[in-house]
Amino acid sequence: MIPVFEGISGYNLATLKSDSIAGITVGVILIPQAIAYALLMGIPPIYGLYSCLIPLLMYAIFGTSRQLSIGPVAVTAILVMSGVSKLASPFSPEYVNLVIYLGLLIGILQMLLSFMQMGFLVNLISQPVISGFISAAAIIIIISQLKAGLGIAIPKFDHSYQDVLYVFEHIQEIHGITILMCVGSILIMLGLKKWKKSFPGALLVLILTTIITMLFELDQLGLAVIEAVPNGLPSFMAPEIDLNNVESLVPSILTVTFIGYIGSIGIAKSLEMKNRDHVVRPNQELFALGIAKVIGAFFQSIPSSGSYSRSAINDEAGGKTTISTMITVVMIVISLLFFTPFFYYIPKSVLAAIILLSVFNLINIKEAKYLLKLRRRDFMVMFITFIGTLSLGVETGIFIGVILSFIFLQYYSSRPHVAELVNIPDTEYYRNINRFPNAKQSTKYLIIRFDNQIYFGNINYFKETLLKYIEQRPIIPEYLIFHTTNVHDIDSTGLHVLEDMNRYLQGMNVQLLITGTIGPVRDFLKRSGFIDALGTQHYFMNITDAVAFAESDKETPKFSDAAVQHNNRRSLLD
């Protein structure tokens, strides 16, 4: 069933009333944001409004979240600007076409990933990478608004810090009316937000400042306005296909695809947990976001993603189904048909204020402090991603963060936690000796637990650690009980090492006993013939049975001499 029909099952007038209030509330907030984020993306504001029509309608039909509000967002805008501005000048016809073309390609990729059931790819980018990137992107966005917020003509630079230096060097050029309009708008919106979160402060400020600009002709006094905005609805127009630019757009396609999807699915899942009246399906979400971009591109829409602030407002205002999104679309249609002449006098400094206020909270200092206290390697990933994004650009910053995450993952996967288990007196429980140093330790057997898969990346660590535990004993134990309950997989390389370890232990007259193997690993060991080679009598479901076997003296190994042990160890490690 198409998701929209699932949502409206049992629909009634009370639900329609709630959806109408939510849809109108989101609409009055979306209009100024769409205009502002279009300018941030480097395209005329009308395209921001166009992207609030077909994409929203497509998501309302195919999306599985009932409260998620999609449309232009700041992070997507800066990602698009960063990638496409390398190929064309912002606001030029060529640039606009490339942005729309980029949206088409992103949508196609998202739909392909959906058909291939690859929604799990969201896990390729860790939360610290996302936090570091978004925090840096927020700062880049803030810096990008200095021109509009201060009224200084800042040349185009390659790096954001150059913009800041230029502002300090030309601080005397700040335009008084512009900065007063920007700061005043921020203060008014903050006050209104403190009074009532769901109040459309941005729209109110936009209306008031536009009227003031028009009445006092502030545009004649140097206040920049967005000027003429065409009225009417977008016409059907296929994007100009330019295969020569596809390769250059690949970084932007990948970053917007994954960052946009991660943000959207994260918002959708949080609202799902809160309301518990629907189920968000990740692959269907990929399809909904993809088809919204693909169809939208043929109606001059720019790339859109899920907005946390608008989704939260939609939920708080009582949105129950995606009908609220359709009502938002009606609001945008009315604006495009009747109110675009009014947009002429909208001050750019007020749009800058809207952007500044919306992205300031994206700088996640709280998360950085939390990670520094909780897990420093995650903090390092976040911090390096943050610095990389600020200094090298958004695509490069994300790439650095992802690579660093995989390096850390590989490093810690290659050196997993290993514990010697000992018996807690008067119980059948066996726990880490480091946590229970007074527990009973046997001289006859050694119990080792390896807390990861055994694969090519950690085999050396696996061998060396087991041998170290054996050699640290004053008396070499007769049995090595290998507790494998946390070994969730073994590859072919790991199997060979396990076989080598068994042979080496036999040379030392130490009998290997295996316990607690989970089903898939047990099946693999059986297929490989390892269980038969070890002997089924040396294979146990739990530690208690293995210990009982070891203490029963059913087998009494004869110890090899030291020379044999030394030679065996050399052959194993060579």
GIBELSUL-V297092 format. One record per helix or strand. SS is the DSSP state (hx for helix, st for strand). FROM is the first residue (numbers start at 1). TO is the last residue. Records with the same first field share a line. If there is no record, write none. Layout:
SS->FROM-TO / FROM-TO
This chain:
hx->3-7 / 13-41 / 45-50 / 54-62 / 74-84 / 93-115 / 119-124 / 127-144 / 146-150 / 160-169 / 171-173 / 176-195 / 201-215 / 218-221 / 243-275 / 282-297 / 308-316 / 323-338 / 340-345 / 348-360 / 365-374 / 376-392 / 394-414 / 459-471 / 492-507 / 519-528 / 530-534 / 536-538 / 543-551 / 562-573
st->69-71 / 225-225 / 305-307 / 347-347 / 418-423 / 430-432 / 440-440 / 445-450 / 454-454 / 479-483 / 490-490 / 511-515 / 539-540
